[in-house]
Amino acid sequence: GGSASLHPIVCQAFARTGGDCQAAYVQFLSAHLRPTQVVMMRSATARLCQAAKASKVSRSTLRPLALASRTLVSQCRWDAVRENAAQAPRPMSGSAVQQIRLTSDVSKSGSVAGSRMLSGGEVIFNLLEEHGIDTVFGYSGGAVLPLIDAFHGKGIKWIQSAHEQCSGHSATAYAKSTGKFGVCIVTSGPGITNLVTPLQDALSDGVPLIVFSGQVPTGAMGTDAFQECPATEITRPCTKWSYVCLDFNQLPWAVNEAFRIATSGRPGPVHIDLPKDIVSMRMQVPDAVFRKSAPTAAVDGPPMLDMALIDKAVQMLNKAKRPIFYVGQGANHCPEILTAIAKKANVPVTTTLHAMGVFDERDPLSLHMLGMHGAAYANFAIQNADCIVAIGSRFDDRTTGVVNKYAPKARAAEADGTGGIIHINIDRTTFGKVVKATIPIWADTEHALTAMEPGIETEDTASREAWVKQCQDWKEQYAFGYVKAPGGRIKTQQVIEATNDYLQKSGWMDSKDVFFCTGVGNHQMMSCQFIRWNRPRQMITSGSLGVMGAGLPFSVGVQVANPKALTILIDGDGSFGMTNMDLQTVVRYNLPVKIAIMNDARQQMVWIWQRLFFDGRHISVDNVNPDFVKLAQAWGMEAAMCDNEADLPAAVEKWLNFDGPMLMDFRVVPDICLPMVAPGKALDEMILLEDREAIFGKSEDEMGTMKFEGLAPS
C-alpha cells in the first residue's frame, strides 16, 4: 500500500499492542515493502514508539502518531510522499522543519539569484560554520570522502586522529573542556562501529557530541555492500537522536535538528548517517539556508520555574541544622551563584567526579569528591545531613552506596517535617530513578539557585556553625593518605601529590588554565583525591562508562580546544596501552601535552578486587609493557623515567616546564586505593586507610584477615 493506507494501519497496530508495536510493524512492512525499504523503516520503528511514549499519547489519540508516521515514511523517499515534503508535519521532536526546496533544474551556464550550486558535503560544511564550529575530529574513508572534501582549504580545522575511537574521544574532550559542541566525522561500516564507545561515553556523561558518518549509496543499502552496516540501528541506543538522511532536501533540517537535540535538556550525542550519493549530489541551494537570521532549529528553552517548589526548598534549607550541597556537573556553568549561596548559607559542599572544581576545593567549606573512592568526610556528611540539596547531580551508584541505607538522617528529617532531600535537575527523568526526593525541582540549576538566593536566611546559626565544625573535624581526621613504599620507591599517590604541590606553590593553578585528563583505574581515583581542583571542567575523564584508553585522545581534544592551556595526562599503563597509537596525533600537531604514565605493570584496581573477592586468584591483570621512554622517542618526543623519591621533585618540575610534548614513565609500586565503599555497603561503611593491613595483608605474599562477600565492584 501507499502512504494513505499506511498511516491508519500503523496507528491501529499501535493501538492494538498498547504502545509496543515494533514486531507487528516490522511484519507489516515485510509484507508490503521492498527489502531495502524494510531496512530503512526498521530503523524508523523504534523512533515512532519512542515519540509516542515521550508524548504520552493515549491509544485512542492516533493523530499524533499518524503525523509522526508520515515523517518517518518520508525517509523512504517514496515519490508520492516526497511531493508533500514541504507540507510535512513537524518531526517527532517538535522542532520546526526548515523546508526550503532545492533544485537541480538549472542549466550548466545558468544561475539562480540568491543561491549557489553546492554539493551535500558543502551544505553540511556551511551549516557547521553557521553553528560556530571551528574544529572537527575525524578519520577518512571511501564513503565519507564527498563530505570531508568540503573541508579542504576551508576555515574549519580538521584534526586527524590515529583511530576513529580516538577521534570520538577527542571531540568529546573538546566539548567537555569548553562547553561547546564536539564534532566528529567518520566513514561507514567499521568507521561508525568504532565510535560506539565514544558515543556511549558521551551519552552517559552528558556531552554534546555530534557525529557524521558516511554510508553506502542509497541504492546499495540493505544489500550487504562493502563497509555497509545498519549505522543508525547500532547507534540509536547510545545517542539522543540517530538519523539517516535519504533526501538532499532534508540536509539543512537534519543538521539544525542535531544541534538542537544535542544541547536541549541534558546534553548528549547525536548521529547523522549520510549515504554517499546524497552527499555527492549537487543542487542549487538558496542562500537563505545559511542565514543565521533564518528559521533554524534553536535549542529548546529551559523549563519554567515552579516558584512554589523554590519557596519550599528555601524554607527547608533555612530550617536545616545539618545541610549539605551535593553538586554534579549540571552546575558546572554556574560556579559563581553556587559559591555565593554556599557561603551565604554556610553549607558544606561535596561534588561528583565531573563537578570537581565547581566549588574551589581549597575553601574550608569544601568536602571534595564523595563516593566509592571519595573523601570519607564527605560520605560521613551525606549520611549525617538532615537536608541534602542535590544540584545538577543524579545519585549515581558510585555516590550513594547501597540505596536502602542512603541518607538515613535526611530521611528521618523528612518524616518529621524538618528536612529531606531537594533535587534540582534539568532532566526530570532523573527524579525518583534512584532516590526519591522530598522536593524535586525541574529547572536549569543556575535559574533555580538564582531564584533561591534572595530567600536564604539561616534560622539556627549556632547549629549550622556546629555542623560545619563537625565536617571540618572529619576532614582533618580522615584526610586522604597512603603508606609510603620502602627503599625510597614511589607510588602513584606520591607522583600526583608532587604534581599538585608544584602547581599550587608555583601559582599555576590560579594563573594558568590547567586541565587534567585521565584513563580509568587507580590513577583516576587517586587524581581525584590528591589534586585540589579550583574551577569547573578541569578534570576530563570518563565517568559513568569508565573507558580505559580515553585519556590520551582526551588530552589531544583538550589541547586543541585550549591551545594556551597546560594539559596534563595522568594515565595508567593499562589504559595507555589501549590507545597509545594516538601519540602520532600529538606529534603531528605538536601538541604540548604533558603525559605521565603510572607504570606498575598491572591493572591494579582489578587485581585488588580479585584479591579481595576471589581469594587472590589473579587472571588477566598483568601487563607486558614496552619501554615507554623509547616508544615516545621513536615518535620524536622528549621522554624520561623516574622510579625514586629523591628524583621526583626535579623530574616533575622539568616535565611540567618542558616546551612541547613530554612523556614521563613513573615506575610506581602498586597500591590499593582507599577509602573504598565495598558493594552492598552504606556510604559511611568504608574501608579506611587504617584498615589497609587487615584487607591487604603485610605483603603481596599473604592475604589480609578481612573477608569480603558478594559481588566485586564493576
Buried (B, 14 or more C-beta within 10 A) or exposed (E): EEBEEBBEBBBBBBBEBEEEBBEBBBEBBEEBBEEBBBBBBBBBBBBBBBBBEEBEBEBEEBEBBBBBBBBBBBBBBBEEBBEEBEEBBEBBBEBBBBBBEBEEEBEEEEEEEEBBBBBBBBBBBBBBBBBEBEBBBBBBBBBBBBBBBBBEEEEBEBBBBBBBBBBBBBBBBBBBBBEBBBBBBBBBBEBBBBBBBBBBBBBBBBBBBBBBBBBBBBEBBBEEBEBBBBBBBBBBEBBBBBBBBBBBBBBBBBBBBBBBBBBBBBBBBBBBBBBBBBBBBBBBBBEBBBEEEBEBBEBBEBBEBBEEBBBBBBEBBBBBBBBBBBBBBBBBBBBEBBBBBBEEBBBBBBBBBBBBBBBBBEEEBBBBBBBBBBBBBBBBBBBBBBBBBBBBBBBBBBBBBBEEBBBBBBBEBBEEEBBBBBBBBBBBEBBEEBBBBBBBBBBBBBBBBBBBBEEBEBEEEEBBEEBBEBBBEBBEEBEBBBBBBEEEBBBBBBBBBBBBBBBBEBEBBEEEBBBBBBBBBBBBBBBBBBBBBBBBBBBBBBBBBBBBBBBBBBBBBBBBBBEEBBBBBBBBBBBBBBBBBBBBBBBBBEBBBBBBBBBBBBBBBBBBBBBBBEEBEEEEBEBEBEEBBEBBEEBEBBBBBBBEBEBBEEBBBBBBEBEEBBBBBBBBBBBBBBBBBBBEBBBBBBBEBEBBEEBBBEEEEEBBEBEBEEEBBE
